[in-house]
């Protein structure tokens, strides 16, 4: 195969794509470099609150299948400088039960009002979401903390009650590709 001294449009296009990808990778490296600071900031804010929650809800023993337990998920969002932390109490005996309040109360003094308070009847549960924003150098960052309570199906205080029915109809557009 011969190469011409003048680059072809295809070669120019490929060169441009490589340059663009290289710039994007450099931006991503810079953004990833901020993640350890974000995670440490989240840890400083959340660790004292977790310490207030009774140890027994962090103990998920197989010999106590219906005992309440806590799950914790931490996800750094590199694309939007946000750290997502989700703390969920599973198998709660109720939304106002002692173990539910013990998980929620440490987060009551967060310097933010809940940005979302969702209750779902598909499963008896409730989620509170708090969004905190700050500046880390030049980069605005967010910490989104979600505290959820999932009530066990045989709860003595909470149950799903049929309160009505709703007929849901909607028109969905249907497309197909037509080429001439």
Helices and strands as residue ranges (DSSP letters): H 9-51, G 55-58, E 69-77, E 82-92, H 98-105, E 114-120, E 125-136, E 139-151
